[in-house]
Amino acid sequence: MRPVDENDPKGLIYEAYRIEGITTEECRTIFLDWALSLQQVEAGAAIPVLLDRHGEEGHPMTEVLRDGLDSAGPARRRGGRKARLG
């Protein structure tokens, strides 16, 4: 039975690790759906928990989660008047 928690509310990451022959592209699609389904936590906080729980070396979802962790930094402004003048 899959663990249900706020880090993987739909169980998408859990299920991705159980799909035999899943591709990186399919994992990216699942990751996007997962990220959009988060309500209680930020992706940057949830990804390390999921990697600890599921992070299987050589699995494409592990690669996608690590990429997501690298890009999940604090939100920052882009553009606006200050950027145009700076």
C-alpha positions in Angstrom: 0.0 0.0 0.0 1.3 3.4 -0.9 2.2 6.0 1.7 -0.2 8.9 1.6 1.2 12.2 2.8 1.5 15.8 1.9 4.8 15.3 0.0 3.1 13.0 -2.5 -0.7 13.6 -2.2 -1.7 11.6 -5.3 1.0 9.0 -4.9 2.4 9.9 -8.3 6.1 9.6 -7.3 5.4 6.4 -5.5 3.8 4.9 -8.6 6.4 6.2 -11.0 9.0 4.1 -9.2 6.9 1.0 -9.7 6.4 1.4 -13.5 8.8 -1.0 -15.2 10.6 0.6 -18.2 9.5 4.2 -17.4 11.4 6.8 -19.4 12.9 10.1 -18.3 10.3 12.0 -20.4 7.5 10.1 -18.7 9.0 10.9 -15.3 9.2 14.6 -16.2 5.5 14.6 -17.1 4.7 12.9 -13.8 6.9 15.3 -11.9 5.0 18.3 -13.4 1.7 16.8 -12.4 3.1 16.1 -9.0 4.3 19.6 -8.5 1.0 21.0 -9.6 -0.8 18.8 -7.0 1.1 20.0 -4.0 -0.9 22.0 -1.6 0.5 21.7 1.9 4.3 21.9 1.2 6.7 23.5 -1.2 8.4 21.3 -3.8 11.8 22.3 -2.5 10.9 20.8 0.9 9.1 17.7 -0.4 11.8 16.6 -2.9 14.4 15.6 -0.3 11.8 13.6 1.6 10.8 11.7 -1.6 14.4 11.1 -2.5 15.1 9.6 0.9 12.0 7.5 0.6 12.2 6.3 -3.0 15.5 7.5 -4.5 16.7 4.4 -6.3 20.0 4.9 -8.1 19.7 4.6 -11.9 16.0 5.2 -11.9 14.9 8.1 -14.2 12.6 9.5 -11.5 15.6 9.9 -9.2 17.3 11.9 -11.9 14.2 14.1 -12.4 13.8 14.7 -8.7 17.4 15.7 -8.4 17.0 18.1 -11.3 14.0 19.5 -9.6 15.9 19.9 -6.4 18.6 21.9 -8.2 16.1 24.2 -9.7 13.8 24.6 -6.7 15.3 27.7 -5.1 13.7 30.6 -3.4 11.3 32.6 -5.6 12.7 35.8 -6.9 11.5 38.6 -9.0 12.2 38.7 -12.7 11.6 41.8 -14.7 9.6 44.8 -13.7 10.8 48.4 -13.6 13.8 47.9 -11.4 15.2 45.2 -13.7 14.7 47.4 -16.8 16.5 50.3 -15.1 19.3 48.2 -13.6 
